[in-house]
Amino acid sequence: MRASPITMAIVYFVIGVLLVFFAIQHVNAAGWNFWAYLIVALPQLNL
């Protein structure tokens, strides 16, 4: 059984919001380093 497009859109939106939140928190705590760039670049991958 495949998930509906609405369900997949909600899942991707939530994952994107979480990654943005974690990236902002990490940059505020530690500045721009490798992990911050990785968190920002991860959503760019179209897997």
Buried (B, 14 or more C-beta within 10 A) or exposed (E): EEEEEEEEEEEEEEEEEEBEEBBEEBBEEEEEEEEBEEBBEEBEEEE
